């Protein structure tokens, strides 16, 4: 299996409504790309988090800055939510944590908006998953493997 296969499979699963399964593949693609960008001796965890920080503007659609949210009563950086609460939970436990759900884009006035819902469970924007996938596709380390969008 190649990185291109992971990306294409993630897109097919996403379009088929299998969003959690697609997200697992996106997170694996992020891990593979982060390791290319930040080779050892940096740990896999730190490489993953550094990659997320480096593409934060693509993920959130806003300026590049550190992003933290109130999560489980603690101000938590987005890269920690992605790594510890999503990646680790999905890969090691095989299911989404009960504390996080995907939220569909909100549509209004001819536009679509990704909305993070700061309640319990945390509403993680579906658009951010797709933006994370785009950041992998457009990463220079991957030589422009980008394909058709979702």
C-alpha positions as CSV (number, residue, x, y, z in Angstrom):
1,X,0.0,0.0,0.0
2,X,1.3,3.4,-0.9
3,X,0.5,6.9,0.4
4,X,-1.5,7.5,-2.8
5,X,-3.6,4.4,-2.0
6,X,-4.2,5.6,1.5
7,X,-5.4,9.0,0.2
8,X,-7.6,7.4,-2.5
9,X,-9.1,4.9,-0.1
10,X,-9.8,7.6,2.4
11,X,-11.7,9.6,-0.3
12,X,-13.7,6.6,-1.4
13,X,-14.7,5.8,2.2
14,X,-15.5,9.4,3.0
15,X,-17.8,9.7,-0.1
16,X,-19.5,6.4,1.0
17,X,-20.3,7.9,4.4
18,X,-17.7,5.8,6.2
19,X,-16.1,8.9,7.8
20,X,-14.5,7.4,10.8
21,X,-12.8,4.8,8.7
22,X,-11.7,7.4,6.2
23,X,-10.3,9.5,9.0
24,X,-8.2,6.7,10.3
25,X,-6.5,6.5,6.8
26,X,-6.1,10.3,6.8
27,X,-4.4,10.1,10.2
28,X,-2.1,7.4,8.9
29,X,-1.2,9.5,5.8
30,X,-0.5,12.4,8.2
31,X,1.8,10.2,10.2
32,X,3.7,9.0,7.1
33,X,4.0,12.6,5.8
34,X,5.1,13.9,9.1
35,X,7.9,11.3,9.3
36,X,9.2,12.5,5.9
37,X,9.2,16.1,7.1
38,X,10.6,15.4,10.5
39,X,12.9,12.3,10.4
40,X,14.2,10.5,13.4
41,X,15.5,11.0,16.1
42,X,12.2,13.0,16.5
43,X,9.5,10.7,17.9
44,X,6.5,9.8,15.8
45,X,4.3,11.7,18.2
46,X,6.4,14.9,18.0
47,X,6.7,14.6,14.2
48,X,2.9,14.3,13.9
49,X,2.2,17.3,16.1
50,X,4.9,19.4,14.4
51,X,3.3,18.6,11.0
52,X,-0.1,19.5,12.2
53,X,1.3,22.8,13.6
54,X,3.0,23.5,10.2
55,X,-0.3,23.1,8.3
56,X,-2.7,24.7,10.9
57,X,-3.8,27.4,8.5
58,X,-4.8,24.7,5.9
59,X,-6.7,22.7,8.5
60,X,-8.7,25.5,10.1
61,X,-8.9,27.8,7.0
62,X,-7.6,30.6,9.1
63,X,-4.3,32.2,10.0
64,X,-1.3,30.0,11.0
65,X,-1.2,30.1,14.8
66,X,-1.4,27.7,17.7
67,X,-5.0,26.7,18.3
68,X,-6.3,25.4,21.6
69,X,-9.8,24.7,22.8
70,X,-11.6,23.9,26.0
71,X,-11.8,20.1,25.9
72,X,-12.7,17.9,28.9
73,X,-12.3,20.9,31.1
74,X,-8.7,21.7,30.0
75,X,-7.4,24.1,27.3
76,X,-6.1,21.6,24.7
77,X,-4.0,22.3,21.6
78,X,-5.6,21.1,18.3
79,X,-2.5,18.9,17.6
80,X,-3.0,17.1,21.0
81,X,-6.7,16.5,20.2
82,X,-5.7,15.1,16.8
83,X,-2.9,12.9,18.1
84,X,-4.0,11.8,21.6
85,X,-7.7,11.9,21.5
86,X,-8.4,11.0,17.8
87,X,-5.4,9.2,16.3
88,X,-4.5,7.1,19.4
89,X,-8.1,6.3,20.2
90,X,-9.0,5.3,16.6
91,X,-5.8,3.3,16.0
92,X,-5.6,1.6,19.4
93,X,-9.2,1.3,20.4
94,X,-10.8,1.1,16.9
95,X,-13.5,3.7,17.6
96,X,-14.1,7.4,17.9
97,X,-13.9,8.7,21.5
98,X,-17.3,9.5,23.0
99,X,-16.0,13.0,23.7
100,X,-15.7,13.9,20.0
101,X,-18.2,13.8,17.1
102,X,-17.9,15.0,13.5
103,X,-20.0,18.1,12.6
104,X,-21.2,18.8,9.1
105,X,-20.6,22.2,7.5
106,X,-23.1,24.9,8.2
107,X,-24.5,26.4,5.0
108,X,-25.8,29.9,4.7
109,X,-25.9,32.7,2.1
110,X,-24.5,30.5,-0.6
111,X,-21.4,29.6,1.5
112,X,-20.3,26.6,3.6
113,X,-18.7,27.1,7.0
114,X,-16.7,24.7,9.2
115,X,-17.9,25.2,12.7
116,X,-16.2,23.8,15.8
117,X,-18.7,23.1,18.5
118,X,-17.3,23.7,21.9
119,X,-19.7,21.5,23.9
120,X,-19.7,18.0,25.1
121,X,-19.1,16.1,23.0
122,X,-16.7,18.4,21.1
123,X,-18.0,18.9,17.5
124,X,-15.0,18.4,15.2
125,X,-15.6,20.0,11.7
126,X,-15.8,17.5,8.9
127,X,-14.2,20.1,6.7
128,X,-11.1,20.1,8.9
129,X,-10.7,16.4,8.1
130,X,-10.8,17.1,4.4
131,X,-8.4,20.0,4.9
132,X,-6.0,17.7,6.7
133,X,-6.1,15.4,3.8
134,X,-5.4,18.3,1.4
135,X,-2.4,19.2,3.5
136,X,-1.0,15.7,3.0
137,X,-1.7,15.8,-0.7
138,X,0.0,19.2,-1.2
139,X,3.0,18.5,1.1
140,X,6.2,19.1,-0.8
141,X,7.6,15.8,0.7
142,X,4.9,14.0,-1.2
143,X,5.8,15.6,-4.6
144,X,2.3,16.9,-5.4
145,X,0.5,13.5,-5.2
146,X,-2.7,15.4,-5.0
147,X,-5.7,14.2,-7.0
148,X,-9.4,14.9,-7.3
149,X,-10.9,16.5,-4.2
150,X,-13.7,15.1,-2.1
